[in-house]
């Protein structure tokens, strides 16, 4: 498991928003999403509930 995946997870968990986490980490939002998916895959569980903006 890569340290950067855990750093990204911590940032998303802190700000509760993938786009804002990406901006603060200076990553593309798609990179943050991919890193979280990779971490979830290696752990075998979803780490965040996701829903599209405006749906709900």
PDBQT receptor file of N, H, CA, C and O in Angstrom, charges set to zero:
ATOM      1  N   UNK A   1       0.854  -1.181   0.000  1.00  0.00    +0.000 N 
ATOM      2  CA  UNK A   1       0.000   0.000   0.000  1.00  0.00    +0.000 C 
ATOM      3  C   UNK A   1       0.899   1.244   0.000  1.00  0.00    +0.000 C 
ATOM      4  O   UNK A   1       1.856   1.342   0.768  1.00  0.00    +0.000 OA
ATOM      5  N   UNK A   2       0.567   2.163  -0.864  1.00  0.00    +0.000 N 
ATOM      6  H   UNK A   2      -0.210   2.083  -1.487  1.00  0.00    +0.000 HD
ATOM      7  CA  UNK A   2       1.376   3.374  -1.000  1.00  0.00    +0.000 C 
ATOM      8  C   UNK A   2       0.942   4.450   0.005  1.00  0.00    +0.000 C 
ATOM      9  O   UNK A   2      -0.246   4.626   0.274  1.00  0.00    +0.000 OA
ATOM     10  N   UNK A   3       1.916   5.151   0.543  1.00  0.00    +0.000 N 
ATOM     11  H   UNK A   3       2.882   5.008   0.324  1.00  0.00    +0.000 HD
ATOM     12  CA  UNK A   3       1.651   6.220   1.489  1.00  0.00    +0.000 C 
ATOM     13  C   UNK A   3       0.771   7.304   0.878  1.00  0.00    +0.000 C 
ATOM     14  O   UNK A   3      -0.086   7.862   1.562  1.00  0.00    +0.000 OA
ATOM     15  N   UNK A   4       0.977   7.612  -0.419  1.00  0.00    +0.000 N 
ATOM     16  H   UNK A   4       1.673   7.158  -0.975  1.00  0.00    +0.000 HD
ATOM     17  CA  UNK A   4       0.195   8.692  -1.040  1.00  0.00    +0.000 C 
ATOM     18  C   UNK A   4      -1.299   8.352  -1.050  1.00  0.00    +0.000 C 
ATOM     19  O   UNK A   4      -2.134   9.256  -0.994  1.00  0.00    +0.000 OA
ATOM     20  N   UNK A   5      -1.645   7.070  -1.119  1.00  0.00    +0.000 N 
ATOM     21  H   UNK A   5      -0.967   6.336  -1.165  1.00  0.00    +0.000 HD
ATOM     22  CA  UNK A   5      -3.058   6.688  -1.068  1.00  0.00    +0.000 C 
ATOM     23  C   UNK A   5      -3.656   7.032   0.295  1.00  0.00    +0.000 C 
ATOM     24  O   UNK A   5      -4.793   7.493   0.390  1.00  0.00    +0.000 OA
ATOM     25  N   UNK A   6      -2.881   6.803   1.333  1.00  0.00    +0.000 N 
ATOM     26  H   UNK A   6      -1.957   6.429   1.256  1.00  0.00    +0.000 HD
ATOM     27  CA  UNK A   6      -3.355   7.129   2.686  1.00  0.00    +0.000 C 
ATOM     28  C   UNK A   6      -3.436   8.636   2.901  1.00  0.00    +0.000 C 
ATOM     29  O   UNK A   6      -4.344   9.120   3.577  1.00  0.00    +0.000 OA
ATOM     30  N   UNK A   7      -2.496   9.377   2.331  1.00  0.00    +0.000 N 
ATOM     31  H   UNK A   7      -1.758   8.985   1.782  1.00  0.00    +0.000 HD
ATOM     32  CA  UNK A   7      -2.523  10.842   2.420  1.00  0.00    +0.000 C 
ATOM     33  C   UNK A   7      -3.766  11.369   1.705  1.00  0.00    +0.000 C 
ATOM     34  O   UNK A   7      -4.453  12.258   2.206  1.00  0.00    +0.000 OA
ATOM     35  N   UNK A   8      -4.041  10.812   0.536  1.00  0.00    +0.000 N 
ATOM     36  H   UNK A   8      -3.483  10.089   0.128  1.00  0.00    +0.000 HD
ATOM     37  CA  UNK A   8      -5.228  11.227  -0.219  1.00  0.00    +0.000 C 
ATOM     38  C   UNK A   8      -6.492  10.875   0.546  1.00  0.00    +0.000 C 
ATOM     39  O   UNK A   8      -7.412  11.689   0.621  1.00  0.00    +0.000 OA
ATOM     40  N   UNK A   9      -6.554   9.675   1.116  1.00  0.00    +0.000 N 
ATOM     41  H   UNK A   9      -5.807   9.013   1.055  1.00  0.00    +0.000 HD
ATOM     42  CA  UNK A   9      -7.711   9.277   1.923  1.00  0.00    +0.000 C 
ATOM     43  C   UNK A   9      -7.922  10.250   3.083  1.00  0.00    +0.000 C 
ATOM     44  O   UNK A   9      -9.045  10.684   3.341  1.00  0.00    +0.000 OA
ATOM     45  N   UNK A  10      -6.854  10.581   3.767  1.00  0.00    +0.000 N 
ATOM     46  H   UNK A  10      -5.942  10.228   3.558  1.00  0.00    +0.000 HD
ATOM     47  CA  UNK A  10      -6.960  11.498   4.920  1.00  0.00    +0.000 C 
ATOM     48  C   UNK A  10      -7.508  12.851   4.490  1.00  0.00    +0.000 C 
ATOM     49  O   UNK A  10      -8.342  13.433   5.183  1.00  0.00    +0.000 OA
ATOM     50  N   UNK A  11      -7.045  13.353   3.354  1.00  0.00    +0.000 N 
ATOM     51  H   UNK A  11      -6.368  12.880   2.791  1.00  0.00    +0.000 HD
ATOM     52  CA  UNK A  11      -7.496  14.662   2.883  1.00  0.00    +0.000 C 
ATOM     53  C   UNK A  11      -8.971  14.608   2.502  1.00  0.00    +0.000 C 
ATOM     54  O   UNK A  11      -9.728  15.507   2.869  1.00  0.00    +0.000 OA
ATOM     55  N   UNK A  12      -9.396  13.576   1.776  1.00  0.00    +0.000 N 
ATOM     56  H   UNK A  12      -8.781  12.846   1.478  1.00  0.00    +0.000 HD
ATOM     57  CA  UNK A  12     -10.810  13.449   1.405  1.00  0.00    +0.000 C 
ATOM     58  C   UNK A  12     -11.666  13.321   2.663  1.00  0.00    +0.000 C 
ATOM     59  O   UNK A  12     -12.722  13.947   2.760  1.00  0.00    +0.000 OA
ATOM     60  N   UNK A  13     -11.223  12.526   3.615  1.00  0.00    +0.000 N 
ATOM     61  H   UNK A  13     -10.366  12.018   3.536  1.00  0.00    +0.000 HD
ATOM     62  CA  UNK A  13     -11.982  12.349   4.857  1.00  0.00    +0.000 C 
ATOM     63  C   UNK A  13     -12.069  13.649   5.653  1.00  0.00    +0.000 C 
ATOM     64  O   UNK A  13     -13.059  13.889   6.344  1.00  0.00    +0.000 OA
ATOM     65  N   UNK A  14     -11.057  14.470   5.560  1.00  0.00    +0.000 N 
ATOM     66  H   UNK A  14     -10.252  14.275   4.999  1.00  0.00    +0.000 HD
ATOM     67  CA  UNK A  14     -11.048  15.742   6.291  1.00  0.00    +0.000 C 
ATOM     68  C   UNK A  14     -11.960  16.778   5.654  1.00  0.00    +0.000 C 
ATOM     69  O   UNK A  14     -12.739  17.437   6.343  1.00  0.00    +0.000 OA
ATOM     70  N   UNK A  15     -11.863  16.921   4.338  1.00  0.00    +0.000 N 
ATOM     71  H   UNK A  15     -11.230  16.386   3.778  1.00  0.00    +0.000 HD
ATOM     72  CA  UNK A  15     -12.639  17.971   3.666  1.00  0.00    +0.000 C 
ATOM     73  C   UNK A  15     -14.000  17.480   3.164  1.00  0.00    +0.000 C 
ATOM     74  O   UNK A  15     -14.862  18.281   2.801  1.00  0.00    +0.000 OA
ATOM     75  N   UNK A  16     -14.185  16.145   3.149  1.00  0.00    +0.000 N 
ATOM     76  H   UNK A  16     -13.485  15.495   3.445  1.00  0.00    +0.000 HD
ATOM     77  CA  UNK A  16     -15.464  15.521   2.754  1.00  0.00    +0.000 C 
ATOM     78  C   UNK A  16     -15.905  15.878   1.344  1.00  0.00    +0.000 C 
ATOM     79  O   UNK A  16     -17.096  16.022   1.066  1.00  0.00    +0.000 OA
ATOM     80  N   UNK A  17     -14.909  16.020   0.446  1.00  0.00    +0.000 N 
ATOM     81  H   UNK A  17     -13.942  15.903   0.672  1.00  0.00    +0.000 HD
ATOM     82  CA  UNK A  17     -15.225  16.385  -0.924  1.00  0.00    +0.000 C 
ATOM     83  C   UNK A  17     -14.028  16.024  -1.805  1.00  0.00    +0.000 C 
ATOM     84  O   UNK A  17     -12.914  16.488  -1.562  1.00  0.00    +0.000 OA
ATOM     85  N   UNK A  18     -14.259  15.199  -2.826  1.00  0.00    +0.000 N 
ATOM     86  H   UNK A  18     -15.164  14.823  -3.024  1.00  0.00    +0.000 HD
ATOM     87  CA  UNK A  18     -13.172  14.753  -3.690  1.00  0.00    +0.000 C 
ATOM     88  C   UNK A  18     -12.560  15.920  -4.467  1.00  0.00    +0.000 C 
ATOM     89  O   UNK A  18     -11.339  16.003  -4.600  1.00  0.00    +0.000 OA
ATOM     90  N   UNK A  19     -13.395  16.812  -4.976  1.00  0.00    +0.000 N 
ATOM     91  H   UNK A  19     -14.387  16.745  -4.868  1.00  0.00    +0.000 HD
ATOM     92  CA  UNK A  19     -12.899  17.935  -5.776  1.00  0.00    +0.000 C 
ATOM     93  C   UNK A  19     -12.054  18.883  -4.928  1.00  0.00    +0.000 C 
ATOM     94  O   UNK A  19     -10.984  19.313  -5.356  1.00  0.00    +0.000 OA
ATOM     95  N   UNK A  20     -12.528  19.207  -3.737  1.00  0.00    +0.000 N 
ATOM     96  H   UNK A  20     -13.398  18.857  -3.388  1.00  0.00    +0.000 HD
ATOM     97  CA  UNK A  20     -11.767  20.090  -2.845  1.00  0.00    +0.000 C 
ATOM     98  C   UNK A  20     -10.468  19.424  -2.398  1.00  0.00    +0.000 C 
ATOM     99  O   UNK A  20      -9.429  20.080  -2.323  1.00  0.00    +0.000 OA
ATOM    100  N   UNK A  21     -10.520  18.128  -2.102  1.00  0.00    +0.000 N 
ATOM    101  H   UNK A  21     -11.364  17.595  -2.163  1.00  0.00    +0.000 HD
ATOM    102  CA  UNK A  21      -9.296  17.400  -1.728  1.00  0.00    +0.000 C 
ATOM    103  C   UNK A  21      -8.285  17.451  -2.859  1.00  0.00    +0.000 C 
ATOM    104  O   UNK A  21      -7.097  17.677  -2.629  1.00  0.00    +0.000 OA
ATOM    105  N   UNK A  22      -8.758  17.241  -4.082  1.00  0.00    +0.000 N 
ATOM    106  H   UNK A  22      -9.723  17.057  -4.269  1.00  0.00    +0.000 HD
ATOM    107  CA  UNK A  22      -7.864  17.293  -5.238  1.00  0.00    +0.000 C 
ATOM    108  C   UNK A  22      -7.201  18.660  -5.355  1.00  0.00    +0.000 C 
ATOM    109  O   UNK A  22      -5.997  18.752  -5.593  1.00  0.00    +0.000 OA
ATOM    110  N   UNK A  23      -7.980  19.707  -5.191  1.00  0.00    +0.000 N 
ATOM    111  H   UNK A  23      -8.958  19.632  -4.998  1.00  0.00    +0.000 HD
ATOM    112  CA  UNK A  23      -7.428  21.060  -5.275  1.00  0.00    +0.000 C 
ATOM    113  C   UNK A  23      -6.372  21.294  -4.203  1.00  0.00    +0.000 C 
ATOM    114  O   UNK A  23      -5.319  21.869  -4.479  1.00  0.00    +0.000 OA
ATOM    115  N   UNK A  24      -6.649  20.855  -2.995  1.00  0.00    +0.000 N 
ATOM    116  H   UNK A  24      -7.505  20.388  -2.771  1.00  0.00    +0.000 HD
ATOM    117  CA  UNK A  24      -5.696  21.068  -1.898  1.00  0.00    +0.000 C 
ATOM    118  C   UNK A  24      -4.434  20.230  -2.060  1.00  0.00    +0.000 C 
ATOM    119  O   UNK A  24      -3.356  20.632  -1.622  1.00  0.00    +0.000 OA
ATOM    120  N   UNK A  25      -4.569  19.072  -2.687  1.00  0.00    +0.000 N 
ATOM    121  H   UNK A  25      -5.444  18.746  -3.043  1.00  0.00    +0.000 HD
ATOM    122  CA  UNK A  25      -3.409  18.210  -2.926  1.00  0.00    +0.000 C 
ATOM    123  C   UNK A  25      -2.708  18.523  -4.249  1.00  0.00    +0.000 C 
ATOM    124  O   UNK A  25      -1.671  17.938  -4.563  1.00  0.00    +0.000 OA
ATOM    125  N   UNK A  26      -3.272  19.433  -5.009  1.00  0.00    +0.000 N 
ATOM    126  H   UNK A  26      -4.114  19.908  -4.755  1.00  0.00    +0.000 HD
ATOM    127  CA  UNK A  26      -2.829  19.796  -6.362  1.00  0.00    +0.000 C 
ATOM    128  C   UNK A  26      -2.789  18.586  -7.289  1.00  0.00    +0.000 C 
ATOM    129  O   UNK A  26      -1.835  18.392  -8.042  1.00  0.00    +0.000 OA
ATOM    130  N   UNK A  27      -3.843  17.778  -7.220  1.00  0.00    +0.000 N 
ATOM    131  H   UNK A  27      -4.618  17.936  -6.608  1.00  0.00    +0.000 HD
ATOM    132  CA  UNK A  27      -4.069  16.640  -8.102  1.00  0.00    +0.000 C 
ATOM    133  C   UNK A  27      -5.302  16.927  -8.941  1.00  0.00    +0.000 C 
ATOM    134  O   UNK A  27      -6.116  17.782  -8.590  1.00  0.00    +0.000 OA
ATOM    135  N   UNK A  28      -5.437  16.219 -10.035  1.00  0.00    +0.000 N 
ATOM    136  H   UNK A  28      -4.776  15.525 -10.320  1.00  0.00    +0.000 HD
ATOM    137  CA  UNK A  28      -6.692  16.234 -10.780  1.00  0.00    +0.000 C 
ATOM    138  C   UNK A  28      -7.723  15.452  -9.973  1.00  0.00    +0.000 C 
ATOM    139  O   UNK A  28      -7.378  14.505  -9.266  1.00  0.00    +0.000 OA
ATOM    140  N   UNK A  29      -8.990  15.853 -10.082  1.00  0.00    +0.000 N 
ATOM    141  H   UNK A  29      -9.270  16.622 -10.656  1.00  0.00    +0.000 HD
ATOM    142  CA  UNK A  29     -10.049  15.154  -9.350  1.00  0.00    +0.000 C 
ATOM    143  C   UNK A  29     -10.086  13.679  -9.739  1.00  0.00    +0.000 C 
ATOM    144  O   UNK A  29     -10.334  12.820  -8.892  1.00  0.00    +0.000 OA
ATOM    145  N   UNK A  30      -9.843  13.382 -11.007  1.00  0.00    +0.000 N 
ATOM    146  H   UNK A  30      -9.642  14.080 -11.695  1.00  0.00    +0.000 HD
ATOM    147  CA  UNK A  30      -9.852  11.985 -11.462  1.00  0.00    +0.000 C 
ATOM    148  C   UNK A  30      -8.729  11.174 -10.808  1.00  0.00    +0.000 C 
ATOM    149  O   UNK A  30      -8.877   9.972 -10.589  1.00  0.00    +0.000 OA
ATOM    150  N   UNK A  31      -7.618  11.823 -10.499  1.00  0.00    +0.000 N 
ATOM    151  H   UNK A  31      -7.497  12.800 -10.677  1.00  0.00    +0.000 HD
ATOM    152  CA  UNK A  31      -6.522  11.150  -9.819  1.00  0.00    +0.000 C 
ATOM    153  C   UNK A  31      -6.915  10.781  -8.393  1.00  0.00    +0.000 C 
ATOM    154  O   UNK A  31      -6.620   9.681  -7.925  1.00  0.00    +0.000 OA
ATOM    155  N   UNK A  32      -7.577  11.697  -7.713  1.00  0.00    +0.000 N 
ATOM    156  H   UNK A  32      -7.817  12.591  -8.093  1.00  0.00    +0.000 HD
ATOM    157  CA  UNK A  32      -8.048  11.416  -6.350  1.00  0.00    +0.000 C 
ATOM    158  C   UNK A  32      -9.044  10.260  -6.374  1.00  0.00    +0.000 C 
ATOM    159  O   UNK A  32      -8.962   9.348  -5.552  1.00  0.00    +0.000 OA
ATOM    160  N   UNK A  33      -9.979  10.302  -7.313  1.00  0.00    +0.000 N 
ATOM    161  H   UNK A  33     -10.045  11.043  -7.981  1.00  0.00    +0.000 HD
ATOM    162  CA  UNK A  33     -10.961   9.224  -7.427  1.00  0.00    +0.000 C 
ATOM    163  C   UNK A  33     -10.255   7.890  -7.669  1.00  0.00    +0.000 C 
ATOM    164  O   UNK A  33     -10.585   6.888  -7.035  1.00  0.00    +0.000 OA
ATOM    165  N   UNK A  34      -9.299   7.876  -8.572  1.00  0.00    +0.000 N 
ATOM    166  H   UNK A  34      -9.031   8.690  -9.088  1.00  0.00    +0.000 HD
ATOM    167  CA  UNK A  34      -8.563   6.653  -8.865  1.00  0.00    +0.000 C 
ATOM    168  C   UNK A  34      -7.776   6.134  -7.671  1.00  0.00    +0.000 C 
ATOM    169  O   UNK A  34      -7.731   4.928  -7.424  1.00  0.00    +0.000 OA
ATOM    170  N   UNK A  35      -7.162   7.041  -6.938  1.00  0.00    +0.000 N 
ATOM    171  H   UNK A  35      -7.199   8.020  -7.138  1.00  0.00    +0.000 HD
ATOM    172  CA  UNK A  35      -6.403   6.631  -5.749  1.00  0.00    +0.000 C 
ATOM    173  C   UNK A  35      -7.320   6.033  -4.689  1.00  0.00    +0.000 C 
ATOM    174  O   UNK A  35      -6.983   5.024  -4.070  1.00  0.00    +0.000 OA
ATOM    175  N   UNK A  36      -8.475   6.654  -4.479  1.00  0.00    +0.000 N 
ATOM    176  H   UNK A  36      -8.749   7.474  -4.982  1.00  0.00    +0.000 HD
ATOM    177  CA  UNK A  36      -9.420   6.129  -3.489  1.00  0.00    +0.000 C 
ATOM    178  C   UNK A  36      -9.955   4.774  -3.944  1.00  0.00    +0.000 C 
ATOM    179  O   UNK A  36     -10.087   3.860  -3.130  1.00  0.00    +0.000 OA
ATOM    180  N   UNK A  37     -10.263   4.635  -5.225  1.00  0.00    +0.000 N 
ATOM    181  H   UNK A  37     -10.156   5.378  -5.885  1.00  0.00    +0.000 HD
ATOM    182  CA  UNK A  37     -10.722   3.333  -5.743  1.00  0.00    +0.000 C 
ATOM    183  C   UNK A  37      -9.642   2.264  -5.573  1.00  0.00    +0.000 C 
ATOM    184  O   UNK A  37      -9.948   1.124  -5.225  1.00  0.00    +0.000 OA
ATOM    185  N   UNK A  38      -8.394   2.626  -5.813  1.00  0.00    +0.000 N 
ATOM    186  H   UNK A  38      -8.146   3.552  -6.096  1.00  0.00    +0.000 HD
ATOM    187  CA  UNK A  38      -7.289   1.689  -5.632  1.00  0.00    +0.000 C 
ATOM    188  C   UNK A  38      -7.172   1.257  -4.179  1.00  0.00    +0.000 C 
ATOM    189  O   UNK A  38      -6.987   0.074  -3.894  1.00  0.00    +0.000 OA
ATOM    190  N   UNK A  39      -7.278   2.201  -3.266  1.00  0.00    +0.000 N 
ATOM    191  H   UNK A  39      -7.429   3.163  -3.498  1.00  0.00    +0.000 HD
ATOM    192  CA  UNK A  39      -7.223   1.896  -1.840  1.00  0.00    +0.000 C 
ATOM    193  C   UNK A  39      -8.395   1.005  -1.440  1.00  0.00    +0.000 C 
ATOM    194  O   UNK A  39      -8.218   0.029  -0.711  1.00  0.00    +0.000 OA
ATOM    195  N   UNK A  40      -9.588   1.343  -1.918  1.00  0.00    +0.000 N 
ATOM    196  H   UNK A  40      -9.732   2.135  -2.511  1.00  0.00    +0.000 HD
ATOM    197  CA  UNK A  40     -10.769   0.526  -1.624  1.00  0.00    +0.000 C 
ATOM    198  C   UNK A  40     -10.588  -0.895  -2.151  1.00  0.00    +0.000 C 
ATOM    199  O   UNK A  40     -10.950  -1.862  -1.481  1.00  0.00    +0.000 OA
ATOM    200  N   UNK A  41     -10.031  -1.016  -3.342  1.00  0.00    +0.000 N 
ATOM    201  H   UNK A  41      -9.736  -0.230  -3.887  1.00  0.00    +0.000 HD
ATOM    202  CA  UNK A  41      -9.804  -2.328  -3.939  1.00  0.00    +0.000 C 
ATOM    203  C   UNK A  41      -8.842  -3.161  -3.095  1.00  0.00    +0.000 C 
ATOM    204  O   UNK A  41      -9.075  -4.346  -2.856  1.00  0.00    +0.000 OA
ATOM    205  N   UNK A  42      -7.770  -2.533  -2.651  1.00  0.00    +0.000 N 
ATOM    206  H   UNK A  42      -7.580  -1.570  -2.845  1.00  0.00    +0.000 HD
ATOM    207  CA  UNK A  42      -6.787  -3.280  -1.865  1.00  0.00    +0.000 C 
ATOM    208  C   UNK A  42      -7.318  -3.643  -0.481  1.00  0.00    +0.000 C 
ATOM    209  O   UNK A  42      -6.885  -4.633   0.109  1.00  0.00    +0.000 OA
ATOM    210  N   UNK A  43      -8.250  -2.849   0.041  1.00  0.00    +0.000 N 
ATOM    211  H   UNK A  43      -8.602  -2.045  -0.437  1.00  0.00    +0.000 HD
ATOM    212  CA  UNK A  43      -8.843  -3.143   1.355  1.00  0.00    +0.000 C 
ATOM    213  C   UNK A  43     -10.085  -4.021   1.245  1.00  0.00    +0.000 C 
ATOM    214  O   UNK A  43     -10.508  -4.633   2.225  1.00  0.00    +0.000 OA
ATOM    215  N   UNK A  44     -10.665  -4.081   0.051  1.00  0.00    +0.000 N 
ATOM    216  H   UNK A  44     -10.321  -3.584  -0.746  1.00  0.00    +0.000 HD
ATOM    217  CA  UNK A  44     -11.854  -4.899  -0.154  1.00  0.00    +0.000 C 
ATOM    218  C   UNK A  44     -13.130  -4.305   0.395  1.00  0.00    +0.000 C 
ATOM    219  O   UNK A  44     -14.061  -5.038   0.729  1.00  0.00    +0.000 OA
ATOM    220  N   UNK A  45     -13.191  -2.976   0.494  1.00  0.00    +0.000 N 
ATOM    221  H   UNK A  45     -12.435  -2.381   0.222  1.00  0.00    +0.000 HD
ATOM    222  CA  UNK A  45     -14.393  -2.321   1.008  1.00  0.00    +0.000 C 
ATOM    223  C   UNK A  45     -14.471  -0.891   0.504  1.00  0.00    +0.000 C 
ATOM    224  O   UNK A  45     -13.449  -0.279   0.192  1.00  0.00    +0.000 OA
ATOM    225  N   UNK A  46     -15.682  -0.360   0.423  1.00  0.00    +0.000 N 
ATOM    226  H   UNK A  46     -16.512  -0.858   0.676  1.00  0.00    +0.000 HD
ATOM    227  CA  UNK A  46     -15.849   1.053   0.084  1.00  0.00    +0.000 C 
ATOM    228  C   UNK A  46     -15.537   1.887   1.317  1.00  0.00    +0.000 C 
ATOM    229  O   UNK A  46     -15.905   1.529   2.436  1.00  0.00    +0.000 OA
ATOM    230  N   UNK A  47     -14.859   2.995   1.097  1.00  0.00    +0.000 N 
ATOM    231  H   UNK A  47     -14.560   3.286   0.188  1.00  0.00    +0.000 HD
ATOM    232  CA  UNK A  47     -14.486   3.871   2.204  1.00  0.00    +0.000 C 
ATOM    233  C   UNK A  47     -15.398   5.092   2.330  1.00  0.00    +0.000 C 
ATOM    234  O   UNK A  47     -15.489   5.699   3.397  1.00  0.00    +0.000 OA
ATOM    235  N   UNK A  48     -16.071   5.446   1.233  1.00  0.00    +0.000 N 
ATOM    236  H   UNK A  48     -15.996   4.953   0.367  1.00  0.00    +0.000 HD
ATOM    237  CA  UNK A  48     -16.943   6.615   1.239  1.00  0.00    +0.000 C 
ATOM    238  C   UNK A  48     -18.259   6.283   0.547  1.00  0.00    +0.000 C 
ATOM    239  O   UNK A  48     -18.286   5.523  -0.421  1.00  0.00    +0.000 OA
ATOM    240  N   UNK A  49     -19.343   6.853   1.047  1.00  0.00    +0.000 N 
ATOM    241  H   UNK A  49     -19.321   7.470   1.834  1.00  0.00    +0.000 HD
ATOM    242  CA  UNK A  49     -20.600   6.834   0.315  1.00  0.00    +0.000 C 
ATOM    243  C   UNK A  49     -20.494   7.917  -0.734  1.00  0.00    +0.000 C 
ATOM    244  O   UNK A  49     -20.082   9.035  -0.426  1.00  0.00    +0.000 OA
ATOM    245  N   UNK A  50     -20.857   7.611  -1.966  1.00  0.00    +0.000 N 
ATOM    246  H   UNK A  50     -21.191   6.702  -2.216  1.00  0.00    +0.000 HD
ATOM    247  CA  UNK A  50     -20.764   8.594  -3.042  1.00  0.00    +0.000 C 
ATOM    248  C   UNK A  50     -22.131   8.825  -3.636  1.00  0.00    +0.000 C 
ATOM    249  O   UNK A  50     -22.922   7.895  -3.792  1.00  0.00    +0.000 OA
ATOM    250  N   UNK A  51     -22.402  10.075  -3.967  1.00  0.00    +0.000 N 
ATOM    251  H   UNK A  51     -21.759  10.830  -3.841  1.00  0.00    +0.000 HD
ATOM    252  CA  UNK A  51     -23.600  10.413  -4.708  1.00  0.00    +0.000 C 
ATOM    253  C   UNK A  51     -23.288  11.635  -5.552  1.00  0.00    +0.000 C 
ATOM    254  O   UNK A  51     -22.475  12.482  -5.181  1.00  0.00    +0.000 OA
ATOM    255  N   UNK A  52     -23.944  11.706  -6.677  1.00  0.00    +0.000 N 
ATOM    256  H   UNK A  52     -24.605  11.019  -6.978  1.00  0.00    +0.000 HD
ATOM    257  CA  UNK A  52     -23.691  12.819  -7.592  1.00  0.00    +0.000 C 
ATOM    258  C   UNK A  52     -24.291  14.108  -7.033  1.00  0.00    +0.000 C 
ATOM    259  O   UNK A  52     -25.340  14.084  -6.389  1.00  0.00    +0.000 OA
ATOM    260  N   UNK A  53     -23.623  15.225  -7.282  1.00  0.00    +0.000 N 
ATOM    261  H   UNK A  53     -22.771  15.245  -7.805  1.00  0.00    +0.000 HD
ATOM    262  CA  UNK A  53     -24.144  16.516  -6.857  1.00  0.00    +0.000 C 
ATOM    263  C   UNK A  53     -25.497  16.741  -7.502  1.00  0.00    +0.000 C 
ATOM    264  O   UNK A  53     -25.676  16.497  -8.695  1.00  0.00    +0.000 OA
ATOM    265  N   UNK A  54     -26.433  17.201  -6.719  1.00  0.00    +0.000 N 
ATOM    266  H   UNK A  54     -26.287  17.399  -5.749  1.00  0.00    +0.000 HD
ATOM    267  CA  UNK A  54     -27.766  17.490  -7.243  1.00  0.00    +0.000 C 
ATOM    268  C   UNK A  54     -28.713  16.301  -7.203  1.00  0.00    +0.000 C 
ATOM    269  O   UNK A  54     -29.896  16.449  -7.507  1.00  0.00    +0.000 OA
ATOM    270  N   UNK A  55     -28.219  15.132  -6.837  1.00  0.00    +0.000 N 
ATOM    271  H   UNK A  55     -27.257  15.012  -6.590  1.00  0.00    +0.000 HD
ATOM    272  CA  UNK A  55     -29.115  13.974  -6.755  1.00  0.00    +0.000 C 
ATOM    273  C   UNK A  55     -29.416  13.697  -5.290  1.00  0.00    +0.000 C 
ATOM    274  O   UNK A  55     -28.579  13.141  -4.580  1.00  0.00    +0.000 OA
ATOM    275  N   UNK A  56     -30.514  14.051  -4.866  1.00  0.00    +0.000 N 
ATOM    276  H   UNK A  56     -31.195  14.503  -5.443  1.00  0.00    +0.000 HD
ATOM    277  CA  UNK A  56     -30.711  13.685  -3.497  1.00  0.00    +0.000 C 
ATOM    278  C   UNK A  56     -31.695  14.460  -2.806  1.00  0.00    +0.000 C 
ATOM    279  O   UNK A  56     -31.943  14.229  -1.623  1.00  0.00    +0.000 OA
TER     280      UNK A  56
